[in-house]
């Protein structure tokens, strides 16, 4: 490589990097780095305040025995009847494996489970809906509990 090229090549690369770093990126709102498109809709606000993320954990049966517990059709019927009617604006459902050791049990139970994630306003009406869902599952399955985890959430659509 010529002395000229050795001198200018690294400087040209550095200059190019500086120029690229100075390029303007579009302004992004909310978390996650994606621009907000829906605004003004109460169900899907551009920026939400006083919202929470609630996760509900539903055991659907023993992990090692697909014949016992609630099958997929039974889960979907419950989801449509009890959850989607109370939170029609949207939710997410995840299939998971979990373990639960009841007090005094010699070993944990290994369970197929569903997690429902709800993003909603933190208020008494939504709390009541969530408790109705939990009660309905316990009544339908005989389960003793539906785990609930609620955390503050920064929400933007």
LOLUMGU-930848 format. One record per residue (C-alpha): x, y, z; residue in one letter. Coordinates in pm, 1 decimal. Layout:
# residues N
> east; north; up; residuo
> X; Y; Z; A
...
END
This chain:
# residues 157
> east; north; up; residuo
> 0.0; 0.0; 0.0; X
> 136.1; 342.1; -88.2; X
> 218.4; 594.7; 185.1; X
> -66.0; 810.3; 51.9; X
> -320.6; 526.6; 91.1; X
> -188.1; 431.3; 436.4; X
> -236.2; 790.2; 550.4; X
> -581.4; 860.0; 402.2; X
> -764.0; 521.1; 417.6; X
> -808.0; 509.0; 798.4; X
> -902.7; 875.5; 810.9; X
> -1159.4; 831.5; 534.0; X
> -1318.0; 541.5; 725.3; X
> -1327.3; 746.8; 1045.3; X
> -1482.8; 1042.4; 861.7; X
> -1746.3; 814.0; 706.0; X
> -1836.2; 672.3; 1049.7; X
> -1868.9; 1022.2; 1194.3; X
> -2096.4; 1128.0; 911.0; X
> -2315.6; 819.7; 948.9; X
> -2338.0; 867.2; 1325.3; X
> -2471.2; 1216.6; 1271.6; X
> -2761.8; 1104.6; 1052.3; X
> -3095.1; 1193.7; 1208.3; X
> -3315.3; 904.8; 1318.4; X
> -3693.1; 943.3; 1332.8; X
> -3834.2; 1030.2; 1674.1; X
> -3966.0; 722.9; 1854.7; X
> -4230.5; 734.1; 2125.0; X
> -4295.8; 482.0; 2398.7; X
> -4081.4; 192.3; 2497.9; X
> -3939.3; -71.1; 2270.7; X
> -3814.6; 175.0; 2009.7; X
> -4119.2; 167.9; 1784.1; X
> -4317.6; 471.9; 1677.7; X
> -4668.8; 509.9; 1813.9; X
> -4934.6; 513.7; 1543.5; X
> -5267.6; 489.7; 1731.3; X
> -5350.7; 799.7; 1929.8; X
> -5662.1; 928.1; 2096.4; X
> -5830.0; 586.4; 2122.9; X
> -5909.0; 513.1; 2490.5; X
> -5845.9; 140.5; 2439.5; X
> -5514.7; 201.5; 2261.4; X
> -5372.6; 533.4; 2382.6; X
> -5067.0; 692.0; 2229.0; X
> -4929.4; 721.3; 2582.1; X
> -5096.6; 559.7; 2882.7; X
> -5070.7; 655.4; 3244.7; X
> -5184.0; 450.7; 3541.9; X
> -5173.5; 124.1; 3345.7; X
> -5053.4; -211.5; 3474.0; X
> -4947.1; -546.9; 3333.9; X
> -5131.1; -839.5; 3489.6; X
> -5020.2; -1197.2; 3434.3; X
> -5258.1; -1480.6; 3523.8; X
> -5121.2; -1836.5; 3550.3; X
> -5368.5; -2118.3; 3480.9; X
> -5265.9; -2480.9; 3538.2; X
> -5422.3; -2692.0; 3263.5; X
> -5305.0; -3038.0; 3372.2; X
> -5013.0; -3264.6; 3455.2; X
> -4713.0; -3209.5; 3228.1; X
> -4663.9; -3582.6; 3176.9; X
> -5027.1; -3678.1; 3108.9; X
> -5202.1; -3501.8; 2820.4; X
> -5522.1; -3700.0; 2884.5; X
> -5581.2; -3531.6; 3223.1; X
> -5676.4; -3171.7; 3279.3; X
> -5816.6; -2913.7; 3041.4; X
> -5762.2; -2973.6; 2669.8; X
> -5705.4; -2697.8; 2413.5; X
> -6073.7; -2680.2; 2316.2; X
> -6175.2; -2645.7; 2680.6; X
> -5914.4; -2373.8; 2734.1; X
> -6032.6; -2181.4; 2425.7; X
> -6393.2; -2202.1; 2541.9; X
> -6293.8; -2061.7; 2882.3; X
> -6081.2; -1791.0; 2719.3; X
> -6367.8; -1685.1; 2490.9; X
> -6635.8; -1699.3; 2761.4; X
> -6456.7; -1560.5; 3066.9; X
> -6152.6; -1358.5; 2962.2; X
> -6209.0; -1213.7; 2614.0; X
> -6555.0; -1086.3; 2709.9; X
> -6407.0; -894.8; 3003.5; X
> -6097.4; -767.4; 2819.3; X
> -6200.0; -742.5; 2452.2; X
> -5930.9; -486.0; 2361.3; X
> -5661.9; -752.1; 2355.0; X
> -5446.5; -992.3; 2548.6; X
> -5165.0; -1242.1; 2501.1; X
> -5159.6; -1611.8; 2589.7; X
> -4845.5; -1819.9; 2637.2; X
> -4811.5; -2196.7; 2677.3; X
> -4569.7; -2272.6; 2958.4; X
> -4444.0; -2551.3; 3180.4; X
> -4452.9; -2485.1; 3551.5; X
> -4403.2; -2646.5; 3887.9; X
> -4596.9; -2605.3; 4207.4; X
> -4525.0; -2763.3; 4542.4; X
> -4821.0; -2758.8; 4774.2; X
> -4747.9; -2713.9; 5142.4; X
> -4652.7; -3050.8; 5289.7; X
> -4622.6; -3223.9; 4950.8; X
> -4309.0; -3437.0; 4908.2; X
> -4234.4; -3308.7; 4558.2; X
> -4355.8; -3037.9; 4320.1; X
> -4627.5; -3106.5; 4066.6; X
> -4516.0; -3054.3; 3708.3; X
> -4790.7; -2876.7; 3517.6; X
> -4889.8; -2766.1; 3170.8; X
> -5005.6; -2409.1; 3207.7; X
> -5124.8; -2099.1; 3027.3; X
> -5020.6; -1744.6; 3108.1; X
> -5257.4; -1465.6; 3009.7; X
> -5101.4; -1118.8; 2990.2; X
> -5335.5; -822.5; 3018.8; X
> -5235.7; -456.6; 2983.3; X
> -5506.9; -243.3; 3137.0; X
> -5590.1; 64.2; 3339.2; X
> -5538.8; 18.6; 3710.5; X
> -5886.0; 58.6; 3855.9; X
> -6143.3; -119.2; 4071.9; X
> -6354.3; -230.4; 3774.9; X
> -6063.5; -412.2; 3608.5; X
> -5954.9; -564.0; 3940.9; X
> -6306.9; -702.3; 3983.7; X
> -6300.8; -850.8; 3631.8; X
> -5970.4; -1023.6; 3703.8; X
> -6104.1; -1170.3; 4028.4; X
> -6414.1; -1293.6; 3842.2; X
> -6187.4; -1470.9; 3591.0; X
> -5983.7; -1634.0; 3868.4; X
> -6298.5; -1747.0; 4050.0; X
> -6448.9; -1888.3; 3730.1; X
> -6135.1; -2098.1; 3661.1; X
> -6124.1; -2234.0; 4016.4; X
> -6495.6; -2321.9; 3998.7; X
> -6458.2; -2490.3; 3658.4; X
> -6143.8; -2692.0; 3738.6; X
> -6137.6; -2735.3; 4114.8; X
> -5793.9; -2569.2; 4126.9; X
> -5714.2; -2393.8; 4452.5; X
> -5552.4; -2090.4; 4293.8; X
> -5475.5; -1886.6; 3985.2; X
> -5151.2; -1698.5; 4035.4; X
> -5181.0; -1325.7; 3967.7; X
> -4885.0; -1089.7; 3916.6; X
> -4955.9; -720.2; 3862.8; X
> -4686.7; -458.3; 3792.4; X
> -4686.4; -96.3; 3677.3; X
> -4642.7; -66.2; 3300.6; X
> -4543.1; 209.1; 3059.5; X
> -4780.3; 148.0; 2769.9; X
> -4782.2; 299.6; 2422.7; X
> -4961.5; 178.3; 2109.4; X
END
